[in-house]
Amino acid sequence: MDNMEKQIEQIEQELKIRNYSFKTIKSYIYGLKEYFAFKKKDFENLNVDNIKNFLLFCEKNGASAQTRNLFLSAIKFYYRDVVKINEEIKLDFSLRSCRRVPCRESLKTAGFQDKVHA
């Protein structure tokens, strides 16, 4: 068993112990496998610049803001709850692109015209 598989097994155990849902476990494992493949080695060493580069790589490859945010949540869980590093990872940039207030026209075309007041 290589180091990546060992890490994935530990992560899955922690998620199950904390009673995360099956879908969350599946999503976190997928995101962390992608991150580990990008990082290639030294998974246990926290490097915020590496995390930023990974999320930018995901964006360039078409990952949505929600997907990047999910990956970031999985990475934060890994370092906080599996590796036990208390350093805060302050990266919110993936959230900004999905926070959008719908305009009246988009609400009307989505079938909410009777709910939109002039």
N, C-alpha and C positions, 0 to 999 in steps of 0.2 A: 504494500500500500504506500503510495507516494504521499508527500506532504500535503498536496492539494486535497486528495481524497480524505486524508486524516482530518484536515480542517473542516471540510464539508460535513463529515460525520459528526464532529463536535458541534458544529452550528446546528445541525438538524436535531441533535439531542437537546441542546439548550432551548430551541424553539418549542419542542414537544413538552419539555418540562414546564415551560412558561405558558403552556396551553394555547399556543397560536393555532389558528385554523389551518386546515390542510392546504388551502389555496395560498395562504400567506407563506407557509413553509415552502411550498413549491416555487413561488415567485422569488422569495429571498434566496433560495438555493440557486435558482437560475441566474439571478443578478450577481451573486457572489462568484459563481463559476465564470461569468463573463469578466468580472473584475480581476479575478485571479489569473485568468488567461492573459489579460492585458498587462498585469503587473509582472507575471512570470516567476518571481521569486520573492523571498523575504516578506511573505504575506503578513506576518505578525508585526512588522514595523510600520507604524503609522506615518504616512507622508501625505500631507494635505495637497501639495502640488500634484502628486501622482493621482489623487482622487479627482482633482479638477481636470487634469488631462484626460482621465478616463471618461468623465462626464461630457467633456467637449468632443471626444472621439465618438461617443454614443450619439451626440447631437448631429455631428457631421454624417453619421451613418443612418440618419433618419429616425432615431428614437424620439418619441414624443416627450414633452415636458413631464407628463405623468410617469412614464417609464423611467426617465432619469431620476425623478424624485423617489420612485420605488427603489431603484438601485442605491441611491444615497441613503435611504432609510436602512436598507440591508447592510450597507457598509458601516453605518453608525452602530447598528446592533452588534455586528461582528466585533468591532474594536471595543465597544463599551461592555458587552455582556459575555463575550467569549474570550477575547484577549485580555480583558480587564484593564484597559487603558482609560484613565479618567480625563484625558485631554479632550476638550470640546472641539468638535468639527463644525466650524461655522461656515457653511456653504448653503445659501438659500437661492442662488441664482436660477436654479431649475424651476422654482415655483413661480417666478415672475411671469414667465411666458404663458402660463395657463390661467393667470388671474385676469380675467377680462370681463368687463361689464357689458352685457349684450345691449346693442342699440335698438331703438324702436323698430327699425326696418327688419333686423334679423328676428325679432320677436314676432313681427307680423308674418313673415314668411314661414316661421316655424309653427304657425297655427294659433298664436296667442293674440291675434288682433283684437278680439273682444276684451281682452284683459289689459290692453295698453290704452292709457288715457292720454288725450292730447294736452 
